[in-house]
Amino acid sequence: KKQYYAGWMVCDDSSCAARTQQQSIAGNHCLTRGCQGRMHPEYSEKMLFTQTKYFENLFDVARARQQAKGRKFPELTSDDVNVFQLLH
């Protein structure tokens, strides 16, 4: 999440490859003189959403139990369940 909130922008022109936290007053144009590229977020909203959903699923005890039905796994203690619920 830190990457998203840092607000780094990168130029899509491979010959420029500018990286900045500054915003152009002319929209999403690159700030480098002579570059015709466009600036876009280095870490997009979609990437943040994907990461958040991954962590949500990683610590979802109910979902893990559902998927593990019929398999032999050690039982979770109540402390384990409480920790996972806090993380979820």
N, C-alpha and C positions, 0 to 999 in steps of 0.2 A: 504493500500500500504506500510505502514511503516514496517509491518511484513515481507513482501516479500523482501524488500531492506535491512532489518537487516541481512538476510542471515543465520538464525539459521538452523542447521542440527540436526536431531535426529536419534538415532540408532533404527533399526527395531527389535532388539532382546529385548523381553519383560523383560528379567532378567537383562539387562544392562540399558536401557532407558537413555543413555548418550545424552546430549544436548550441542552443542558447536557451535561457529562461526568459528572455525579453520577448515582448509581443510587438508585432508590427502594427502601426496605426492604419496601414493600408490593407488590412485583411490578413490573409495567410501567406503573403509574399515573403520570400527569403530576405533577410536583412543584409546579406553579403552583396557588396557593390558589384553589379554586372551579372549577377546570378538570376536566372529566370525561374528557378525552382519554387516550390511551395513548401511551407513549413507544416508539419503535422506532429502530433504528440508522440514522444518516444514510447510512452507506456499508455496505451489507449484505454478508454472506458470498457471496451470489450475484454481486454486483457485483465483488467481489474475484476470484472464480473466473473470471468472464468476462474481466476484465482480464488475468489470468495466462494464460489460454488464448490470448488475442489475441497477447501477447508471445511465447508459445511458438511459435505459428504464424508470426509475423513473422520469426523468426530460424531457421526450420527449412529448412536448405539442401537436404536430400534431397527434401522435399515441393515446394520451389520448382522444383527440377530436373525432377521428375516432371511438374509442371504445365506446364513450359516445353518439353517434348519436341516436336520438330518446328518450333519457332519459332527465329528468328535472334536470339540474344542474345550479347553478348561473353562469353567464357569467364571464369570466376572464377579468380583466381590462388590458389595454395595459402595465401597470407597471408589473402586474403579468406575462404576456407573456414574457416581457423583462428579468425578473429575471430567469424564467425557461430556456430561451434560453442561458443566460450566464452560467447557471449550466450544460446545455446539452453540 
